[in-house]
Amino acid sequence: MSARYIAHLDMDAFYASVELLRYPQLRGMPVVVGGRRRAAQGEPDPGEFATLRGYSGRGVITTSTYEARALGVFSGMGLMKAAKLAPDAVLLPADFDAYRRYSRMFKDAVRAIAPLVEDRGIDEIYIDLTDLVADRAAEGAPDPWARVRAIATDIQRSVRETTQLSCSIGITPNKLLSKIASELNKPAGISVIRSDEVERLVWPLAVRKVNGIGPKANLKLEALGIRTVGELAHADVALLIAHFGQSYGAWMHAAAHGRDERPVVTYSEPKSISRETTFEDDLHAFRDKEKLTRIFTELCVRVAGDLQRKGYAGKTIGLKIRYDNFKTVTRDLTLAAPTQDAAAIRRAAGECLKRVPLDRRIRLLGVRVGALAKPGAAPDRVPGQQTLLSED
């Protein structure tokens, strides 16, 4: 098999970095982003930024600057817990419209240099550099990995010039290793791992550094005495299969050896498009009806806008509610024909709402549109309307 050169690009503290463009006076300070920016909220005056000190609520950190991370404050942590670790850290609300705008900007900057891009989220992508490395062979650099570094440097420079933001890039023969490599030299780093360097550079790492090994699997591996990637590589594959199943156990063993043949997929059809929001305070279905109704309608309008912008319509309209006891209920309704109309989505989601118990306070509300198709495509073979119920 011919050599592949696959890059994983990860924006550095993306949400926080976008906020620092807005508030450059906060550079060098511990800053956390959490909660949502309210439409009527004005820009704070210098010196009037909120801090975590005295924070009360159940908000969660979306991201944090590297200065805040040095204090033990990371994404996914509750803001109340973070307040105990870093009470003087500045707290900024999230502005997802701005993050999406900068996401499009950095991805366009990358595609201008290396067009084979797999979109993996708002702040990360995979890039297949194989053809580009071959094309640059004529420029005189005999070592292909030297060409790889030069291309990565060009990509970093283009991203910074376009967005004023930094990114870290890992380049290896495959996606699995590149995901690991991009974390090794943050921020603004370029990390290269060749096939013959896996043992030296990857095996000493904790197994949780392998994308696909989550907290539960990590605990099970620890119980087996397996804590590093090298220990996983040396484990008996039969033992892994016995504890994790044929597919996952075999995959773990292959991943520990740095094997991954997945291609960079430059395009894939989404299965659904959704919007959801978690409330700062639990809302009562009746006492807070006006507020809930406004938010519900806004979610439907936003989903419709996403569908129209991406060129899709959907038949299955879904509602998601999470109560104050963390129980989550979903209701789906499948229409006779696909739609991308906000009013139609609102009506269908409203029908779903009629079949949901409203005897508890609500902490999360979401709307989803699935069974997507391009408008004008051939209709689904199954005619008529079907109502689907699901609960988890």
C-alpha positions in Angstrom: 0.0 0.0 0.0 1.4 3.4 -0.9 2.2 5.9 1.8 -0.5 8.1 3.1 -0.2 11.5 4.8 -3.2 12.4 6.9 -3.5 15.5 9.0 -5.8 16.3 11.9 -6.2 20.0 12.5 -7.6 21.2 15.8 -8.3 24.8 16.6 -6.7 26.0 19.9 -9.2 26.7 22.6 -11.5 27.7 19.8 -14.5 29.4 21.5 -12.3 31.2 24.0 -9.9 32.3 21.3 -12.8 33.8 19.3 -13.9 35.7 22.5 -10.4 37.0 22.9 -10.6 38.6 19.5 -13.6 40.5 20.8 -12.0 41.3 24.2 -8.3 41.5 23.6 -7.8 43.0 27.1 -8.5 39.5 28.5 -5.4 37.9 26.8 -3.2 36.2 29.3 -6.0 35.9 31.8 -7.9 32.8 32.9 -11.2 32.9 31.0 -14.0 30.4 30.8 -16.9 30.4 28.3 -20.2 29.0 29.5 -23.9 29.7 29.2 -25.5 31.5 26.3 -25.3 35.0 25.1 -28.6 36.7 25.4 -29.9 38.8 22.5 -30.5 41.9 24.5 -27.1 41.7 26.4 -24.8 44.5 25.7 -21.0 44.3 25.5 -19.4 44.7 28.9 -17.3 47.7 29.6 -13.6 47.0 30.4 -13.2 46.1 34.0 -16.9 45.0 34.3 -16.5 41.4 33.3 -18.2 38.8 35.4 -16.0 36.3 37.3 -16.7 32.8 38.6 -16.5 34.1 42.2 -19.9 33.5 43.8 -21.3 31.8 40.7 -24.6 30.0 41.5 -26.2 27.8 38.9 -25.7 24.6 37.0 -24.0 25.9 33.9 -21.2 23.9 32.3 -17.9 25.2 30.8 -17.9 25.1 27.0 -14.2 25.9 26.8 -11.5 27.7 28.7 -8.2 29.5 27.9 -4.9 27.7 28.6 -4.4 30.0 31.6 -7.7 28.7 33.1 -6.7 25.1 32.2 -3.5 25.6 34.2 -5.8 26.1 37.2 -7.6 22.8 36.6 -10.6 24.3 34.8 -11.6 22.4 31.6 -14.5 22.0 29.2 -17.4 20.0 30.5 -16.8 21.0 34.1 -19.6 22.5 36.1 -19.2 26.2 36.6 -19.8 25.9 40.4 -16.9 23.4 40.7 -14.8 25.7 38.5 -15.6 28.6 40.7 -13.9 26.8 43.6 -10.8 26.2 41.6 -10.5 29.6 39.8 -12.8 32.1 41.5 -11.2 35.1 39.7 -11.5 33.5 36.2 -13.5 35.7 33.8 -16.9 34.2 32.8 -18.1 34.9 29.3 -21.3 33.7 27.7 -21.1 31.6 24.5 -21.8 33.1 21.1 -22.3 30.2 18.7 -23.2 32.4 15.7 -19.7 33.9 16.0 -18.1 30.4 16.4 -19.8 29.1 13.4 -18.7 32.1 11.3 -15.0 31.6 12.3 -15.4 27.8 11.7 -16.4 28.5 8.1 -13.5 30.9 7.7 -10.8 28.6 8.9 -12.1 25.6 6.9 -12.2 27.8 3.7 -8.6 28.9 4.4 -7.5 25.2 4.6 -9.4 24.1 1.5 -7.7 26.9 -0.5 -4.4 24.9 0.1 -5.6 21.3 0.6 -9.0 20.6 -0.7 -9.5 17.0 0.6 -11.1 17.9 4.0 -13.3 15.9 6.2 -15.4 18.1 8.5 -15.5 16.7 12.0 -17.1 19.5 13.9 -17.0 23.2 14.5 -13.3 23.3 15.4 -11.6 20.2 13.9 -11.0 18.6 10.5 -9.1 15.8 8.9 -7.0 16.6 5.7 -5.7 14.1 3.2 -2.3 15.6 2.1 -1.1 12.5 0.1 -1.6 14.0 -3.4 -0.3 17.4 -2.3 2.9 15.8 -0.9 3.4 14.0 -4.2 2.8 17.2 -6.2 5.4 19.1 -4.2 8.0 16.4 -4.9 9.0 18.4 -8.0 9.9 21.4 -5.8 13.1 19.8 -4.6 12.5 18.5 -1.1 13.7 14.8 -1.2 12.1 13.9 2.2 8.3 13.6 1.9 8.0 14.3 5.7 9.8 17.6 5.1 7.2 18.5 2.5 4.5 17.5 5.0 5.8 20.0 7.6 6.1 22.7 5.0 2.5 22.1 4.0 1.3 22.2 7.6 3.2 25.4 8.1 1.4 26.9 5.1 -1.9 25.8 6.5 -1.3 27.3 9.9 -0.2 30.6 8.4 -3.3 30.7 6.2 -5.6 30.0 9.1 -3.9 32.7 11.2 -4.0 35.3 8.4 -7.7 34.6 7.8 -9.0 34.3 11.3 -6.2 35.7 13.6 -6.5 32.3 15.4 -4.0 29.5 16.0 -4.4 25.8 15.3 -2.4 22.6 16.1 -1.8 20.0 13.4 -0.9 16.3 13.7 0.3 14.5 10.6 0.7 10.7 10.5 -0.1 7.9 8.1 -3.7 7.6 9.3 -6.6 9.4 11.1 -6.3 7.6 14.4 -2.7 8.6 14.9 -3.2 12.1 13.6 -5.9 12.8 16.2 -3.4 11.8 18.9 -0.6 13.8 17.3 -2.5 17.0 17.1 -2.8 17.0 21.0 0.9 16.5 21.6 2.2 20.0 21.0 -0.6 22.5 21.7 -1.1 25.4 21.2 0.1 26.2 17.6 2.1 23.1 17.3 2.9 20.7 14.4 3.5 17.1 15.4 4.6 14.3 13.0 4.5 10.6 13.8 5.8 8.1 11.3 4.8 4.5 11.3 8.2 3.5 12.8 7.7 6.0 15.6 4.5 4.7 17.2 6.3 2.6 19.8 8.5 5.6 20.9 5.9 8.4 20.8 2.5 6.7 21.2 3.0 3.7 23.4 4.0 5.7 26.6 0.6 7.6 26.4 -2.4 6.8 28.5 -4.9 4.6 26.7 -7.6 7.3 27.1 -5.6 9.4 24.6 -6.8 7.0 21.9 -10.0 8.4 20.3 -12.6 5.8 20.8 -11.6 4.6 24.2 -14.0 6.4 26.6 -14.1 6.7 30.4 -16.0 3.3 30.9 -13.6 1.4 28.7 -10.6 3.1 30.4 -11.8 1.9 33.8 -12.2 -1.6 32.5 -8.7 -1.5 31.0 -7.3 -0.2 34.3 -9.0 -3.1 36.1 -7.1 -5.4 33.8 -3.8 -3.6 34.6 -3.7 -1.8 31.2 -3.0 1.9 31.5 -0.8 2.8 28.6 -1.1 2.4 24.9 2.0 0.2 25.0 0.4 -2.1 27.6 -2.7 -2.3 25.4 -0.5 -3.2 22.4 1.1 -6.0 24.3 -2.2 -7.4 25.7 -3.5 -10.7 24.5 -6.1 -9.9 21.9 -8.2 -12.9 23.1 -8.3 -11.2 26.5 -9.5 -8.0 25.0 -12.2 -9.7 23.0 -13.3 -11.6 26.0 -13.9 -8.4 28.0 -14.9 -6.0 25.2 -16.4 -8.2 22.5 -15.1 -9.3 19.1 -15.3 -6.1 17.2 -14.3 -3.6 19.9 -11.6 -5.8 21.4 -9.9 -6.4 18.1 -10.2 -2.7 17.2 -8.5 -1.8 20.5 -5.5 -4.1 19.7 -5.2 -2.7 16.2 -5.5 0.9 17.4 -2.7 0.4 20.0 -0.4 -0.7 17.1 -1.4 2.5 15.2 -3.4 0.7 12.5 -6.3 2.5 10.8 -7.3 2.3 7.2 -10.2 4.7 7.3 -10.2 7.2 4.4 -10.7 10.9 4.7 -14.4 11.4 3.8 -14.9 14.7 2.1 -18.7 14.5 2.0 -21.4 12.7 3.9 -25.1 13.1 4.1 -26.4 14.2 7.6 -28.9 11.9 9.2 -30.7 14.6 11.1 -30.5 18.3 12.0 -31.4 19.5 15.5 -31.3 22.4 17.9 -31.6 22.2 21.7 -31.1 24.4 24.7 -30.5 23.8 28.4 -32.1 26.3 30.7 -30.1 28.1 33.4 -33.1 27.5 35.7 -35.7 24.7 35.4 -38.9 25.9 33.7 -42.4 25.0 34.7 -44.6 23.9 31.8 -47.5 26.1 32.9 -46.1 28.9 35.0 -43.3 29.5 32.5 -45.5 28.7 29.5 -44.9 32.0 27.7 -41.1 31.7 27.9 -41.2 28.0 26.9 -43.4 28.8 24.0 -41.1 31.5 22.7 -38.0 29.2 23.1 -39.9 26.3 21.4 -40.8 28.4 18.4 -37.3 29.8 18.2 -35.8 26.3 18.1 -38.1 25.4 15.2 -37.2 28.5 13.3 -33.5 27.8 13.8 -33.8 24.2 12.6 -35.8 25.4 9.6 -33.0 27.9 8.8 -30.4 25.2 9.1 -32.3 22.9 6.7 -32.8 25.7 4.2 -29.2 26.8 4.4 -27.9 23.2 3.9 -30.4 22.4 1.3 -32.4 19.6 3.1 -36.0 18.9 4.0 -37.1 16.3 6.5 -40.1 14.0 7.2 -39.5 13.0 10.8 -40.0 15.8 13.3 -38.8 15.0 16.8 -39.1 16.6 20.3 -36.7 16.1 23.1 -37.4 17.1 26.8 -35.2 16.5 29.8 -36.8 16.9 33.2 -35.3 18.2 36.4 -34.7 14.6 37.5 -32.5 14.1 34.3 -35.0 11.7 32.7 -35.2 12.3 29.0 -38.2 11.7 26.8 -38.4 12.0 23.0 -41.4 12.0 20.7 -41.3 11.7 16.9 -43.9 12.2 14.2 -43.3 11.3 10.6 -45.0 13.5 8.0 -46.4 12.5 4.6 -43.8 14.7 2.8 -40.5 16.3 3.7 -40.5 19.9 4.9 -38.1 22.7 5.7 -40.8 25.1 6.7 -40.6 26.6 10.2 -44.4 26.7 10.7 -44.8 23.1 9.6 -42.0 21.9 11.9 -43.6 23.9 14.8 -47.0 22.3 14.2 -45.6 18.8 14.1 -43.4 19.4 17.1 -46.4 20.8 18.9 -48.3 17.5 18.2 -45.4 15.7 19.7 -45.6 17.9 22.8 -49.2 16.9 23.4 -48.0 13.4 24.0 -45.3 14.3 26.6 -46.0 14.3 30.4 -45.6 17.9 31.7 -45.8 17.1 35.4 -42.2 18.0 36.2 -40.0 21.1 35.6 -38.0 21.1 32.4 -34.3 21.6 32.1 -33.7 21.0 28.4 -35.8 21.4 25.2 -34.8 20.2 21.7 -36.3 19.9 18.2 -34.9 17.5 15.6 -35.7 16.9 11.9 -34.7 13.5 10.5 -35.3 11.4 7.4 -33.6 14.1 5.4 -33.7 14.4 1.7 -32.9 17.1 -0.9 -36.0 18.9 -2.1 -37.1 17.5 -5.4 -35.6 14.0 -4.7 -37.6 10.9 -5.3 -40.2 10.4 -2.5 -39.9 7.7 0.2 -41.4 4.4 -0.9 -43.4 4.2 2.3 -46.5 6.4 1.8 -48.8 8.0 4.4 -48.1 9.1 7.9 -46.7 7.2 10.7 -46.4 8.1 14.4 -43.4 6.9 16.3 -42.9 6.9 20.0 -39.6 6.5 21.8 -38.4 7.1 25.3 -35.0 6.8 27.0 
